[in-house]
Amino acid sequence: MRLRRALCLAPALATLLAAGILSAQTITVGTQGPRGTGRELRDVLAGPHRVIIGTDSLLSLPRDSVVTESIVIIGAPRVTVASTVHGSVIVVGGDLWLHPGVAIVNDAVAYGGGVYTTMLGTVGGRIISYRDFTFDVAEVAGGYDLAYRSLSLDEFRRIELPGLYGLRVPSYDRVNGLSLPVGPRFWLDSTRYSVDPIVTYRTDLGVIDPEIRATAYLSRTSAVDLVAGRTTLTNEGWIRGAFINSITTLFTGSDVRNYWRADRADVRYRRDFERDNGVITAFVGAVHERGWSVAPAPGAQSAPWSVIGREDEEEGMRRPNPEVRSGRITSALIGTATDLELQDVVARLQSLVEVALDAPDDRKFVQATLDGRVRFPAVRNHRFQTDIHALLTFGDVAPPQRFSYLGGSGTLPTVLLLLMGGDQLLFVESMYTIPVERISIKFLGSPAVSIRHMIGSAGVDRLPGFVNNVGLRVTLSLLKADFVLDPETRDTDFSIGLSFAR
């Protein structure tokens, strides 16, 4: 692939240009390794991208700078990124540290190292650490050649401190307050087994929750995962990511999740089926859970702090959680995660089927959960995207801890927050986006206008009438402004938020 000649990223990146770090030579992947290995690297090299050749042990992309393409960084053992990157960031042969202010539109990937995240930044795609292989870099005539190399298991440390010296990514919500997870990672039998003993302090509950996460890597494409401990659970994590939900909860009191508490053990065997255009991961497993309700309850007089919405019982911090049925649920699990890219069409699909073997009141049910996203280009530089979330339950009505909810910001803005719920749910959002490239604002780029349509329904044992919302969204860098209308009731909603939220 021919590397494009480096353009000026932004004034803050002028030092990189002056040092000649941005390369304009040819990069080839001579030895690609097993099928599917390095797919993210090959995809980035096939599109618009820039290459940074590290000349020191530390390479930094500073805050308040904007990169308009994907970046491939080779030869730097430690890379820190606080920039806005309209693409992916790939580090070959080193660690990638994401610092406060970072905004990566696509993926963050490290070959032969780890990706270390920050709560004060966003990654729109996947965060992937390939620790068991890397690509050796050799300078050849006219550029560089990358060759796959499987890493010796003895090259890794036996003990790691992920995050900030073992402090994992914290979160904030209207039940736990601030959750601070901390714990090391142990590697056993070289890197065949990983064990993460974690304790999480939840400030508003005043409790310390123990948890253990363990993985046995059976081969390059298969593993067994175990997660067991006491935790706070939700079924609405699909609406917003943890980072965005924490920020909106802290500042606006708008937490788009319902919660319950549980002692839970989840074990799964997974295997990757690699294809030239993507990866399909299939898994089977089992889960055992003992759950109970958690505050706020109706009429609660206290809740975690927020800038606004602290006393709001409808859409703020005192909004009550639905009660769940105390008792144990033991279930078998089967599911898939599909990640495919066919030319310009990107498809992400996750499915989970839970077969209850034991549940409160001896309920027998089978519940299927589906999350999907399809994105493809339209006319000129326009884009079309469709998201779907479905919850289908067969047999007896599932216990309330298996309900999910719709309404409010992130789903149907003209409906009261999480007003609609049950063990049957269907939500579809379609969005047609038109970039306005004639307008360009320094450091922020060009705005985009999106036409949106949302339709959804949720209920117990059946789907009631559907609610439609249509709207217009204007996006500029990380900011977005939304206007939404319900054509039937004429109810409207206007909001300003972050563009990485739904």
Secondary structure in CASP SS format (residue, H / E / C, confidence):
PFRMAT SS
TARGET T0000
AUTHOR 0000-0000-0000
METHOD secondary structure of the structure
MODEL  1
M C 1.00
R E 1.00
L C 1.00
R C 1.00
R C 1.00
A C 1.00
L C 1.00
C C 1.00
L C 1.00
A C 1.00
P H 1.00
A H 1.00
L H 1.00
A H 1.00
T H 1.00
L H 1.00
L H 1.00
A H 1.00
A C 1.00
G C 1.00
I C 1.00
L E 1.00
S E 1.00
A C 1.00
Q C 1.00
T E 1.00
I E 1.00
T E 1.00
V E 1.00
G E 1.00
T E 1.00
Q C 1.00
G C 1.00
P C 1.00
R C 1.00
G C 1.00
T C 1.00
G C 1.00
R H 1.00
E H 1.00
L H 1.00
R H 1.00
D H 1.00
V H 1.00
L H 1.00
A C 1.00
G C 1.00
P C 1.00
H E 1.00
R E 1.00
V E 1.00
I E 1.00
I E 1.00
G C 1.00
T C 1.00
D C 1.00
S C 1.00
L E 1.00
L E 1.00
S E 1.00
L E 1.00
P C 1.00
R C 1.00
D C 1.00
S C 1.00
V E 1.00
V E 1.00
T C 1.00
E C 1.00
S E 1.00
I E 1.00
V E 1.00
I E 1.00
I E 1.00
G C 1.00
A C 1.00
P C 1.00
R E 1.00
V E 1.00
T E 1.00
V E 1.00
A C 1.00
S C 1.00
T E 1.00
V E 1.00
H C 1.00
G C 1.00
S C 1.00
V E 1.00
I E 1.00
V E 1.00
V E 1.00
G C 1.00
G C 1.00
D E 1.00
L E 1.00
W E 1.00
L E 1.00
H C 1.00
P C 1.00
G C 1.00
V C 1.00
A E 1.00
I E 1.00
V C 1.00
N C 1.00
D C 1.00
A E 1.00
V E 1.00
A E 1.00
Y E 1.00
G C 1.00
G C 1.00
G C 1.00
V E 1.00
Y E 1.00
T C 1.00
T C 1.00
M C 1.00
L C 1.00
G C 1.00
T E 1.00
V E 1.00
G C 1.00
G C 1.00
R C 1.00
I E 1.00
I E 1.00
S E 1.00
Y E 1.00
R C 1.00
D C 1.00
F E 1.00
T E 1.00
F E 1.00
D E 1.00
V E 1.00
A E 1.00
E E 1.00
V E 1.00
A C 1.00
G C 1.00
G E 1.00
Y E 1.00
D E 1.00
L E 1.00
A E 1.00
Y E 1.00
R E 1.00
S E 1.00
L C 1.00
S C 1.00
L H 1.00
D H 1.00
E H 1.00
F C 1.00
R C 1.00
R C 1.00
I E 1.00
E E 1.00
L C 1.00
P H 1.00
G H 1.00
L H 1.00
Y H 1.00
G C 1.00
L E 1.00
R C 1.00
V C 1.00
P C 1.00
S E 1.00
Y E 1.00
D E 1.00
R C 1.00
V C 1.00
N C 1.00
G E 1.00
L E 1.00
S E 1.00
L E 1.00
P E 1.00
V E 1.00
G C 1.00
P C 1.00
R E 1.00
F E 1.00
W E 1.00
L E 1.00
D C 1.00
S C 1.00
T C 1.00
R C 1.00
Y E 1.00
S E 1.00
V E 1.00
D E 1.00
P E 1.00
I E 1.00
V E 1.00
T E 1.00
Y E 1.00
R E 1.00
T C 1.00
D C 1.00
L C 1.00
G C 1.00
V E 1.00
I E 1.00
D E 1.00
P E 1.00
E E 1.00
I E 1.00
R E 1.00
A E 1.00
T E 1.00
A E 1.00
Y E 1.00
L E 1.00
S E 1.00
R C 1.00
T C 1.00
S E 1.00
A E 1.00
V E 1.00
D E 1.00
L E 1.00
V E 1.00
A E 1.00
G E 1.00
R E 1.00
T E 1.00
T E 1.00
L E 1.00
T C 1.00
N C 1.00
E C 1.00
G C 1.00
W C 1.00
I C 1.00
R C 1.00
G C 1.00
A H 1.00
F H 1.00
I H 1.00
N H 1.00
S H 1.00
I H 1.00
T H 1.00
T H 1.00
L H 1.00
F H 1.00
T H 1.00
G C 1.00
S C 1.00
D C 1.00
V C 1.00
R C 1.00
N C 1.00
Y C 1.00
W E 1.00
R E 1.00
A E 1.00
D E 1.00
R E 1.00
A E 1.00
D E 1.00
V E 1.00
R E 1.00
Y E 1.00
R E 1.00
R E 1.00
D E 1.00
F E 1.00
E E 1.00
R E 1.00
D C 1.00
N C 1.00
G E 1.00
V E 1.00
I E 1.00
T E 1.00
A E 1.00
F E 1.00
V E 1.00
G E 1.00
A E 1.00
V E 1.00
H E 1.00
E E 1.00
R E 1.00
G E 1.00
W E 1.00
S C 1.00
V C 1.00
A C 1.00
P C 1.00
A C 1.00
P C 1.00
G C 1.00
A C 1.00
Q C 1.00
S C 1.00
A C 1.00
P C 1.00
W C 1.00
S C 1.00
V C 1.00
I C 1.00
G C 1.00
R C 1.00
E C 1.00
D C 1.00
E C 1.00
E C 1.00
E C 1.00
G C 1.00
M C 1.00
R C 1.00
R C 1.00
P C 1.00
N C 1.00
P C 1.00
E C 1.00
V C 1.00
R C 1.00
S C 1.00
G E 1.00
R E 1.00
I E 1.00
T E 1.00
S E 1.00
A E 1.00
L E 1.00
I E 1.00
G E 1.00
T E 1.00
A E 1.00
T E 1.00
D E 1.00
L E 1.00
E E 1.00
L E 1.00
Q C 1.00
D C 1.00
V E 1.00
V E 1.00
A E 1.00
R E 1.00
L E 1.00
Q E 1.00
S E 1.00
L E 1.00
V E 1.00
E E 1.00
V E 1.00
A E 1.00
L E 1.00
D E 1.00
A C 1.00
P H 1.00
D H 1.00
D H 1.00
R C 1.00
K C 1.00
F E 1.00
V E 1.00
Q E 1.00
A E 1.00
T E 1.00
L E 1.00
D E 1.00
G E 1.00
R E 1.00
V E 1.00
R E 1.00
F E 1.00
P E 1.00
A C 1.00
V C 1.00
R C 1.00
N C 1.00
H C 1.00
R E 1.00
F E 1.00
Q E 1.00
T E 1.00
D E 1.00
I E 1.00
H E 1.00
A E 1.00
L E 1.00
L E 1.00
T E 1.00
F E 1.00
G E 1.00
D C 1.00
V C 1.00
A C 1.00
P C 1.00
P H 1.00
Q H 1.00
R H 1.00
F C 1.00
S E 1.00
Y E 1.00
L E 1.00
G C 1.00
G C 1.00
S C 1.00
G C 1.00
T C 1.00
L C 1.00
P C 1.00
T C 1.00
V C 1.00
L C 1.00
L C 1.00
L C 1.00
L C 1.00
M E 1.00
G E 1.00
G E 1.00
D C 1.00
Q E 1.00
L E 1.00
L E 1.00
F E 1.00
V E 1.00
E E 1.00
S E 1.00
M E 1.00
Y E 1.00
T E 1.00
I E 1.00
P E 1.00
V C 1.00
E C 1.00
R C 1.00
I C 1.00
S C 1.00
I E 1.00
K C 1.00
F C 1.00
L C 1.00
G E 1.00
S C 1.00
P C 1.00
A E 1.00
V E 1.00
S E 1.00
I E 1.00
R E 1.00
H E 1.00
M E 1.00
I E 1.00
G E 1.00
S E 1.00
A E 1.00
G E 1.00
V C 1.00
D C 1.00
R C 1.00
L C 1.00
P C 1.00
G C 1.00
F C 1.00
V E 1.00
N E 1.00
N E 1.00
V E 1.00
G E 1.00
L E 1.00
R E 1.00
V E 1.00
T E 1.00
L E 1.00
S C 1.00
L C 1.00
L E 1.00
K E 1.00
A E 1.00
D E 1.00
F E 1.00
V E 1.00
L E 1.00
D C 1.00
P C 1.00
E C 1.00
T C 1.00
R C 1.00
D C 1.00
T E 1.00
D E 1.00
F E 1.00
S E 1.00
I E 1.00
G E 1.00
L E 1.00
S C 1.00
F C 1.00
A C 1.00
R C 1.00
END
